[in-house]
Amino acid sequence: MNALSEQILSELRHLLSEMSDGGSVGPSVYDTARALQSHGTVTGRQDAYAWLIAQQQADGGWGSADFPLFRHAPTWAALLALQRADPLPGAADAVQAATRFLERQPDPYAQAVPEDAPIGAELILPQLCGEAASLLGGVAFPRHPALLPLRQACLVKLGAVATLPSGHPLLHSWEAWGTSPTTACPDDYGSIGISPAATAAWRAHAVTQGSMPQVGRADAYLQAASRATRSGIEGVVPNVWPINVFEPCWSLYTLHLAGLFAHPALAEAVRVIVAQLDARLGVRGLGPALHFAADADDTAVALCVLRLAGRDPADDALRHFEIGELFVTFPGERNASVSTNIHALHALRLLGKP
């Protein structure tokens, strides 16, 4: 074995042994912008605002031009956050550029909802659009009319439930529909739906009602989530955290795809993670984090990893996501996921199931 191979294996061992801190996740423009807006003041967050401005693309929007449907939410969110940051260098110019970007963009939701629309778009985009309209009413922004009936239908269902159970998938977008902190309760991490944006919004509402012990837990969560980006900038947060199931599970799955799952040099690190997954997998499956709802994608990959490690897990945890000829990532989702079904089929094949 050459020196480069030894170095790579050593780094892999180190990474696998570090998967007990909730995981590392890159920063999110959308969540950072929403968290900054919920924070309520620029004081103490100047570096985070500077980071947000630095992520703006040359055309005035945020997000990659390769994925146009995924640009609306971060651009709306950044525009709203920067409204209160006018004294900061570059903020006013960024707002003007973002406004021009949104004015000239065709509305992909003018007539219908594209099949590949981002998850939660029906809740998030109308809320952002409505907020922007109240601030900048004279601007010809896209209004996303095709999303409005879907949002209203979701709100009607949510209105019939006093409090969602901890870890419910809809809590991940609480910032887009929540108005009272009583509709959600921080989980064991201090988060609302393992979402920094949702947690920051919930915290802002909770402060007004004097729920200080819960606010303290939310603050601690947001600080930990910010550290998980490894940006070193307070207030810059990821889209999701923690990922204490997703990170170890998918890391081992990736090792398999690279042909390294059974490498002797990684055997002990792999064994430890496999034992954790085996203990955590229940009849309802697994989600991205211990205190979040199970989903078919994470469950399928966990089954793959356990089978590759020589275990013989039952497929029951995956089967209850099976509806007709497809597997749904979460019950009630708007569209089926191709990648989830690929992983489900892989798991069933490894388990020798039809």
HUMOVEN-V464826 format. One record per backbone hydrogen bond with DSSP energy under -1.0 kcal/mol. CO is the residue of the C=O (numbers start at 1). NH is the residue of the N-H. If there is no record, write none. Layout:
# HUMOVEN-V464826
co = <CO;CO>
nh = <NH;NH>
This chain:
# HUMOVEN-V464826
co = <2;3;4;5;6;7;8;9;10;11;12;13;18;22;28;29;30;31;32;33;34;35;36;42;45;46;47;48;49;50;53;57;61;64;67;68;71;72;73;74;75;76;77;78;82;85;88;90;91;92;93;94;95;96;97;98;99;100;107;109;114;118;120;120;121;124;125;126;127;128;129;130;131;132;136;139;144;145;147;148;149;150;151;152;153;154;155;158;165;167;168;169;170;171;173;174;174;180;181;183;187;191;192;194;195;196;197;198;199;200;201;202;203;206;206;207;210;211;212;213;214;215;216;217;218;219;220;221;222;223;224;226;227;228;233;237;243;245;246;247;248;249;250;251;252;253;254;255;256;260;263;266;267;268;269;270;271;272;273;274;275;276;277;282;286;288;288;289;295;296;297;298;299;300;301;302;303;304;305;306;307;315;315;316;318;319;321;323;326;329;330;337;338;339;340;341;342;343;344;345;346;347;348;349>
nh = <6;7;8;9;10;11;12;13;14;15;16;17;20;243;32;33;34;35;36;37;38;39;40;45;49;50;51;52;53;54;56;60;57;67;70;71;75;76;77;78;79;80;81;82;85;88;91;94;95;96;97;98;99;100;101;102;103;104;110;146;117;121;123;124;125;128;129;130;131;132;133;134;135;136;139;141;147;148;151;152;153;154;155;156;157;158;159;161;168;293;171;172;173;174;176;177;178;183;184;164;190;187;195;241;199;200;201;202;203;204;205;206;207;209;211;210;212;215;216;217;218;219;220;221;222;223;224;225;226;227;228;229;230;25;236;28;247;249;250;251;252;253;254;255;256;257;258;260;259;263;266;270;271;272;273;274;275;276;277;278;279;280;281;285;295;245;246;292;299;300;301;302;303;304;305;306;307;308;309;311;310;318;319;320;321;322;328;326;323;296;333;341;342;343;344;345;346;347;348;349;350;351;353;352>
